[in-house]
């Protein structure tokens, strides 16, 4: 469990949930299971994930201090054209170790005006975890140009399915 925190509006007009997710990551550190896996993946409940495909995308980067920037968009000028979208966040054990044990927690105690995904990506850059841009990890309606064809077998995840019917439809299309 983790300590609650207020969720505001970010400067990007998304959920200003950085304080809340700092508490979530503190709980992840305390539980400690992250240290026994090669990757930690945070997934929103409205995302459809195909784990076998995700493993294929992540495998070449295992063992390095990296995180996946899964959205490459011309609208992300402030983030250099790519960022880790919060619907599916993937980071290696080495990247999390930099955050948890090599000063990341105190060095990244700022930028609360961001959404948690932008905050974590900016934090990782500051503490020496490298971004790997792979826009085929995620099809997200919110990542312009909004590619989200669930039958696209190259993609590991799809986001923005707010009701059970649309989520299941995407899942079944992706399993074909």
C-alpha positions as CSV (number, residue, x, y, z in Angstrom):
1,X,0.0,0.0,0.0
2,X,1.1,3.6,-0.5
3,X,0.3,7.0,1.0
4,X,-2.3,9.0,-0.8
5,X,-1.5,12.4,-2.4
6,X,-3.5,15.1,-4.2
7,X,-3.9,14.8,-7.9
8,X,-4.0,18.2,-9.6
9,X,-3.8,19.4,-13.3
10,X,-0.3,19.2,-14.9
11,X,1.3,21.9,-17.1
12,X,0.6,19.5,-20.0
13,X,-3.1,19.5,-19.1
14,X,-3.0,15.9,-17.9
15,X,-3.3,14.5,-14.4
16,X,-0.8,16.1,-12.0
17,X,-0.2,12.9,-10.2
18,X,3.6,13.0,-9.6
19,X,3.3,13.3,-5.8
20,X,1.0,10.2,-5.8
21,X,3.3,8.2,-7.9
22,X,6.4,9.1,-5.9
23,X,4.5,7.4,-3.1
24,X,3.7,4.4,-5.3
25,X,7.4,4.0,-6.2
26,X,8.4,4.3,-2.5
27,X,6.1,1.3,-1.9
28,X,7.6,-0.6,-4.8
29,X,11.0,0.0,-3.3
30,X,9.8,-1.1,0.1
31,X,8.3,-4.3,-1.1
32,X,11.5,-5.0,-3.0
33,X,10.3,-7.4,-5.7
34,X,11.6,-5.0,-8.4
35,X,15.1,-6.2,-7.6
36,X,14.3,-9.8,-8.6
37,X,13.1,-9.1,-12.1
38,X,14.9,-7.8,-15.1
39,X,12.1,-5.3,-15.9
40,X,9.4,-3.5,-14.0
41,X,6.3,-2.6,-16.0
42,X,3.6,-0.3,-14.7
43,X,0.3,-0.6,-16.7
44,X,-2.9,1.4,-16.6
45,X,-6.0,-0.7,-16.2
46,X,-7.4,0.6,-19.5
47,X,-4.4,-0.7,-21.5
48,X,-4.5,-4.0,-23.3
49,X,-1.0,-5.7,-23.0
50,X,0.3,-8.7,-24.9
51,X,3.1,-9.9,-22.6
52,X,4.8,-12.1,-25.2
53,X,5.1,-9.2,-27.6
54,X,6.3,-6.9,-24.9
55,X,9.1,-9.3,-23.9
56,X,10.3,-9.3,-27.6
57,X,10.5,-5.5,-27.5
58,X,12.3,-5.4,-24.1
59,X,14.7,-8.3,-24.5
60,X,17.5,-6.5,-26.5
61,X,17.8,-3.9,-23.8
62,X,17.9,-6.1,-20.7
63,X,20.8,-5.6,-18.3
64,X,21.2,-1.9,-19.2
65,X,20.0,1.2,-17.2
66,X,17.2,2.0,-19.7
67,X,13.5,2.9,-19.9
68,X,11.2,2.7,-22.9
69,X,10.0,5.9,-24.6
70,X,6.9,4.4,-26.2
71,X,5.4,7.5,-27.8
72,X,7.2,9.4,-30.6
73,X,5.2,12.4,-31.7
74,X,5.7,15.8,-33.2
75,X,3.5,17.2,-30.4
76,X,6.1,16.3,-27.8
77,X,8.4,19.2,-28.5
78,X,9.2,19.9,-24.9
79,X,10.2,16.2,-24.4
80,X,12.5,16.1,-27.5
81,X,9.8,14.4,-29.7
82,X,9.5,11.2,-27.6
83,X,8.5,10.2,-24.1
84,X,7.5,7.3,-21.9
85,X,3.7,7.4,-22.0
86,X,2.2,6.5,-18.6
87,X,-0.3,3.9,-19.9
88,X,2.7,1.4,-20.2
89,X,5.9,2.3,-18.4
90,X,8.8,-0.2,-18.7
91,X,12.1,0.2,-17.0
92,X,15.0,-2.1,-16.2
93,X,16.2,-3.2,-12.8
94,X,19.3,-1.1,-13.4
95,X,17.3,2.1,-14.1
96,X,15.2,1.6,-11.0
97,X,18.4,0.9,-9.0
98,X,19.7,4.3,-10.0
99,X,16.4,5.8,-8.8
100,X,16.0,3.9,-5.6
101,X,19.7,3.5,-4.5
102,X,21.9,6.0,-6.4
103,X,20.4,9.3,-5.3
104,X,17.4,9.4,-7.7
105,X,14.8,9.8,-5.0
106,X,16.3,13.0,-3.7
107,X,17.6,14.3,-7.0
108,X,14.1,13.9,-8.6
109,X,12.2,15.5,-5.8
110,X,10.9,18.3,-8.1
111,X,8.8,18.8,-11.2
112,X,5.5,18.1,-9.4
113,X,3.8,20.2,-12.2
114,X,4.3,17.3,-14.6
115,X,2.2,14.1,-15.0
116,X,4.0,11.1,-13.5
117,X,5.1,9.7,-16.8
118,X,6.9,12.9,-17.9
119,X,8.3,13.3,-14.3
120,X,9.7,9.8,-14.3
121,X,11.2,10.1,-17.8
122,X,12.8,13.5,-16.9
123,X,14.1,11.9,-13.6
124,X,15.6,8.9,-15.4
125,X,17.4,11.2,-17.8
126,X,18.8,13.3,-14.9
127,X,20.1,10.2,-13.0
128,X,21.8,8.5,-16.0
129,X,19.2,6.0,-17.2
130,X,19.0,6.0,-21.0
131,X,15.9,6.4,-23.0
132,X,15.2,3.8,-25.7
133,X,12.6,5.0,-28.2
134,X,10.4,2.2,-29.4
135,X,7.0,3.6,-30.6
136,X,5.9,0.1,-31.6
137,X,5.6,-0.9,-28.0
138,X,2.4,1.0,-27.6
139,X,-0.6,2.0,-29.7
140,X,-2.2,4.9,-27.8
141,X,-5.1,7.1,-28.8
142,X,-3.4,9.9,-26.9
143,X,0.0,9.7,-28.7
144,X,-0.5,11.8,-31.8
145,X,-1.1,10.6,-34.5
146,X,-3.0,8.1,-32.4
147,X,-2.2,4.7,-33.8
148,X,-4.2,2.1,-32.0
149,X,-5.2,-0.7,-34.4
150,X,-5.5,-3.6,-32.1
151,X,-4.8,-6.1,-34.9
152,X,-1.3,-4.7,-35.4
153,X,0.8,-7.7,-34.3
154,X,3.9,-5.5,-34.1
155,X,2.6,-3.6,-31.1
156,X,2.8,-5.0,-27.5
157,X,0.1,-2.8,-26.0
158,X,-2.9,-0.6,-26.8
159,X,-4.4,2.1,-24.6
160,X,-7.5,4.0,-23.9
161,X,-10.2,1.3,-23.6
162,X,-12.3,2.7,-20.8
163,X,-15.1,0.1,-20.8
164,X,-15.0,-3.7,-20.6
165,X,-16.6,-4.2,-24.1
166,X,-14.0,-2.1,-25.9
167,X,-11.1,-3.6,-23.9
168,X,-12.2,-7.1,-24.7
169,X,-12.8,-6.3,-28.4
170,X,-9.2,-5.0,-28.6
171,X,-7.9,-8.0,-26.8
172,X,-9.7,-10.4,-29.2
173,X,-8.5,-8.5,-32.2
174,X,-5.0,-8.6,-31.0
175,X,-5.1,-12.4,-30.4
176,X,-6.0,-13.2,-34.0
